Amino acid sequence: MNLPLPGSYTEWRHCITEICGIPLGESFIRERLIALDDDNDHMTRKFIELYGREHWKQTKTWFNQALKDEGRNK
């Protein structure tokens, strides 16, 4: 089953939290940002290979937005 890539922050957040059931807590977000910034991370290289560099950049932007949202909710 191929699902379309999210096109907005709201869609992306829904995919992570509702479809995948992953809470977007601060530690998870920071871990993902570190991994996404690591050119040597196998999963980051695979992500870019599968979804492209533009979606990789957009995903990092969405994780940063989620981090800001998390900070506001404390």
C-alpha positions in Angstrom: 0.0 0.0 0.0 1.5 3.3 -1.0 0.2 6.4 0.8 0.7 9.8 -0.6 3.4 11.9 1.1 2.0 14.6 3.4 1.8 18.0 1.8 1.4 20.1 4.9 2.4 20.3 8.5 -1.1 19.3 9.6 -1.1 16.2 7.3 2.4 15.2 8.4 1.5 15.6 12.1 -1.6 13.5 11.6 0.5 10.8 9.8 3.0 10.6 12.7 0.6 10.9 15.7 -2.6 9.3 14.4 -1.7 6.8 11.7 1.6 5.7 13.2 0.6 6.3 16.8 3.9 8.0 17.7 3.7 10.9 20.2 5.7 13.9 19.1 7.5 14.5 22.4 10.5 16.7 22.7 13.1 13.9 23.0 11.7 12.0 20.0 11.7 15.2 17.9 15.3 16.0 18.9 16.4 12.5 18.1 14.9 12.6 14.7 16.4 16.0 13.9 19.8 14.8 14.9 19.4 11.7 12.7 18.0 13.7 9.7 21.1 16.1 10.0 23.5 13.1 9.9 24.6 12.4 6.4 26.1 9.1 7.6 22.9 7.9 9.1 21.7 4.9 7.1 18.0 5.7 7.5 18.5 9.3 6.5 20.3 8.3 3.3 17.4 5.8 2.7 14.8 8.5 3.4 16.4 10.8 0.8 16.7 8.0 -1.7 13.1 7.1 -1.4 11.4 10.5 -1.0 13.9 13.0 -2.4 15.9 15.8 -0.9 13.1 18.4 -1.1 10.8 16.2 1.1 13.7 15.5 3.4 14.1 19.3 3.8 10.4 19.8 4.3 10.3 17.0 6.9 13.1 18.7 8.9 11.1 21.9 8.8 8.0 20.1 10.1 10.0 18.5 12.9 11.3 21.9 13.9 7.8 23.3 13.9 6.7 20.3 16.1 9.5 21.2 18.5 8.3 24.8 18.7 4.7 23.5 19.3 6.0 21.2 22.0 7.7 24.1 23.7 4.5 26.2 23.6 2.5 23.3 25.2 4.7 23.1 28.3 
